[in-house]
Amino acid sequence: MGSSAKSYSIQPISDILDYSRAQHLLDRCMFGAKKDEVDTMTGKSITAALDVLTQPQTVPAPPVSYDVRDTDVALGQTWINSAYNSTFNSYRIRSLRSWWIGLMMQQRTSLVEKMTLFWHNHLVTEFAGVNYASLCYQYSQLLRKYALGNVKQLIYEMTINPAMLIYLNGESNKASAPNENYGRELFELFTIGKGPLIADGNYTNYTETDIREAAKVLTGWLVNRTTYTAYFDTSRHDKTTKVFTNAFTNTSIANKEAEEYKLLVDMIFSKKETARYLVRKLYRWLMYYQIDQTIEDQIIEPLATTLFNNNFEIKPVLIQLLSSEHFFSTDYFGSQIKSPLDFTIGLYRKCEIPLSNNVLTNYEAWYELYNSCFSMEMALGDPPDVAGWPQYYKDPSYYELWVNSATVPMRTSFSDTFCASGITKVGFKYAIEPFVLAGKISNPSDVVSLINGFAQILLPVTLSTVQVQQLKEVLIPGLPESTWTFEWNKYTSNPNDAAQKTLISNKLQALLKSMMRMPEFYLM
């Protein structure tokens, strides 16, 4: 895909957005765009569209208790400032996962949630490893705070974030026994990347010496598990001058106590390779996984220059990439395989499955969606390791790893369920309402218009004539197109005819089920 793409131009498009471009933009920036959202974006300039997508968002209301077994917190009240209790902690972590799913489900037309997940995949902690619900909440909010903000500031704050200090052993890092875990990941995964290997353990961008010196810089930080804060203990801090290698122009950091970690971050962010590494990760998240030399030269390098020259503000880079002729090259439409979160939340949103008016009922449904994604190999809050999900870094397969003999049946089961009975939580049914979706189509009485209308909502590419014919067979097997028109009009002329309504509903459900089993539905 990458090497055969027709356009490598980083220049912005000048046309207004048509429907397909608007959908491509929103599906990459959100978790499944609804038809009304795409319609609203259609006809806008790319500048106006990205103004909407990059608007700051208000801080969301915190997660609430929805499990009666958490007797310390009333149902519907937040637990984020409650004292840690090992008996109730697992219920609160469940609440946190549900809440996060809910924010994606109810997102506005915004990049914030997609970028919050990007940073979760990039600056990994694992809820199961931290195991303090309130600290995991703080971590998720830090990602959201800087989702479209300054990367350097995010790294400053993440370095002494309590969840990260626990996850990568920062709180056990002291002068008498330095722990290199965070320092190593700071270089290798979070900022500058390795670069080519030049000797055993030493890379172009940093060496083992740099890791050891970074570990000394980071000594002295601890976590107060009562107040949920990080604090600095000078008696545990290495007060020597830390001297880095020629990879960082032999920079030295003298003892600055609690401010020292910022000098380390400044040193790493003084290198343009840090911008290049971050931009490659962003490109694979929003665009495509293959980066050949031409992409590197014509796309990655100008994006890295923008990031570096803007003191690591991510918003100008997002605007530059997402407005580019390269991004809107039709070679890239439908080129990503949906992650489990894109697949499941996208299905909910594109099919406009209604939510309950009772937030606690929705929490139950959102946790079931979390479990579905878990079975598809994407557990929100728990990437498999500190490198994140391998689908975003493991060469050469990348996104293709989402699709295997275990996960495909889980995806099929998920979409089949919501096309039929759905799921019921506390008496509320979450299922596709096929007549609502058909109502989005301009002429649902015409079988070809109906099929192409559903395809426009659900799929990133246009159906072929052969595919349309195959889907017609689902609705009217072996019968003329007028059959569907007659059946639809018979229903609309008397919506109270229960038998006819059931007949049409079953046919629409079968059509949607067939479309969601198509390979194209797995793409965005």
SULSULDA-V533488 format. One record per residue. PHI is phi as a letter, one per 40 degrees, with the letter a starting at -180 (* if undefined). OMEGA is omega in whole degrees, -180 to 180 (NA if undefined). Layout:
BEGIN
phi={PHI;PHI}
omega={OMEGA;OMEGA}
END
This chain:
BEGIN
phi={*;d;c;b;c;c;b;b;c;c;c;c;c;b;c;c;c;c;c;c;c;c;c;d;c;c;c;c;c;b;b;g;c;c;d;c;c;c;d;c;c;c;g;c;c;c;c;c;c;c;c;c;c;b;c;c;b;c;c;c;d;c;c;b;c;b;b;c;c;c;c;c;b;c;d;g;b;c;b;c;b;c;c;c;a;c;c;b;d;c;c;c;c;c;d;c;c;c;d;c;d;c;c;c;c;b;d;c;c;a;c;d;c;c;c;c;c;d;c;c;c;c;b;c;b;b;d;c;c;c;g;b;d;c;c;c;c;d;c;c;c;c;d;c;d;b;d;b;b;c;c;c;c;c;c;d;c;c;c;b;c;d;c;c;c;c;c;b;g;c;c;c;c;b;d;c;a;c;b;c;d;c;d;c;c;d;c;c;b;c;b;c;g;c;g;c;c;b;a;d;g;b;b;d;c;a;b;c;c;c;c;c;c;c;d;c;d;c;c;h;c;b;b;c;c;c;c;f;b;c;a;b;b;c;c;c;c;c;c;c;c;c;b;c;c;c;d;b;f;f;d;b;b;c;c;b;f;c;c;c;c;c;c;c;c;d;c;c;c;c;c;c;c;c;c;c;c;c;c;c;c;c;c;c;c;b;b;a;c;c;b;c;c;c;c;d;c;c;b;c;c;c;c;c;c;c;c;c;c;b;f;g;c;c;d;c;c;d;c;c;c;c;b;c;d;c;c;c;c;c;d;b;c;g;c;c;c;d;c;d;c;c;c;c;c;c;c;d;c;c;c;f;c;c;c;c;c;c;c;c;c;c;d;c;c;c;c;c;c;d;c;c;c;d;c;c;g;a;c;c;g;b;d;c;a;c;c;g;c;c;c;b;a;c;c;b;c;f;d;d;c;c;b;a;c;c;c;c;c;c;c;c;c;c;c;d;d;c;c;b;c;g;b;b;b;f;g;b;c;b;a;c;c;c;c;c;c;c;c;c;c;c;b;c;c;c;c;c;c;c;c;c;c;c;c;c;c;c;b;c;b;c;c;c;d;c;c;c;c;c;c;d;c;c;c;b;d;g;b;c;d;c;c;c;d;c;c;c;c;c;c;c;c;a;c;c;c;c;c;c;c;c;d;c;d;c;c;c;c;c;c;c;c;c;c;c;c;c;d;c;c;c;b;a}
omega={-175;-174;-178;-178;-174;-174;174;-174;176;179;-179;173;-179;-177;169;-176;167;-174;-175;177;179;179;178;-180;-175;180;176;-176;-176;176;179;-179;174;-179;-179;178;178;178;-179;-179;-180;-179;177;168;180;178;179;180;-178;172;178;-173;-176;176;174;180;177;178;-177;174;-175;177;-178;177;175;-180;-177;-179;176;-173;177;-175;180;177;179;178;-178;-179;-166;179;180;178;178;176;-175;180;-173;-173;-177;178;-179;176;174;178;-179;179;179;-179;-178;175;-180;177;176;-178;-173;-177;170;177;-169;175;-168;-176;179;179;173;177;175;-178;175;178;-177;-179;-168;152;178;-179;-179;180;179;172;171;-173;-177;178;177;175;178;-180;-178;179;176;176;-178;-179;-176;-177;-180;-171;-173;-176;-179;178;176;180;173;-172;179;-178;179;174;-176;-180;179;178;177;-172;-177;168;178;-177;175;-179;-178;-174;-177;-179;-178;176;-172;-171;-178;180;180;-178;176;178;-167;-170;-169;-173;-165;-177;-173;-165;-178;176;179;176;-177;179;-178;-178;-180;-172;177;-180;176;176;179;178;180;-180;178;179;178;178;-171;179;170;-177;-178;-180;173;-175;176;-179;-179;179;171;176;-174;178;-175;-178;180;-173;175;-173;177;172;-178;-175;-178;-172;180;175;178;178;176;178;173;178;178;-177;176;176;-172;180;-170;-177;180;178;176;179;178;-180;-179;-178;173;-178;-180;179;175;178;-180;-179;-179;-179;177;178;-180;180;-179;180;-172;-169;-176;-173;-177;175;177;-175;179;176;179;-175;-169;-178;-176;-175;177;176;179;177;178;-180;-177;-177;177;177;174;165;-174;-174;179;178;178;-180;-179;-180;-171;175;-169;172;179;-179;-176;172;-177;175;-174;176;-178;-177;177;169;-178;169;176;178;175;-177;-173;-180;177;178;177;-172;-178;179;175;176;-176;176;178;172;-180;-175;-179;175;178;177;178;-180;-180;178;175;176;174;180;177;178;176;-180;177;173;174;180;180;-177;-177;170;-172;176;-173;179;-179;180;-176;180;179;179;-171;178;5;-168;-180;-172;-178;179;177;-172;179;-174;178;-172;-179;177;179;177;-180;179;-180;-178;177;-178;-176;173;-177;-173;-176;175;179;178;178;176;-180;-177;175;-178;176;174;-168;180;176;-179;178;178;177;-176;-175;-179;-175;178;177;-171;-180;177;179;-178;-180;177;175;-180;180;179;-167;-168;-179;-177;-179;178;173;177;179;-180;177;180;179;-180;173;-180;177;-177;-174;-174;176;-175;178;-178;-179;178;180;180;179;-177;180;-179;176;178;-174;179;179;-177;180;176;-173;-178;-180;178;178;179;-179;180;-180;180;178;178;180;178;180;179;180;-179;-179;173;180;177;-178;180;178;-173;172;NA}
END
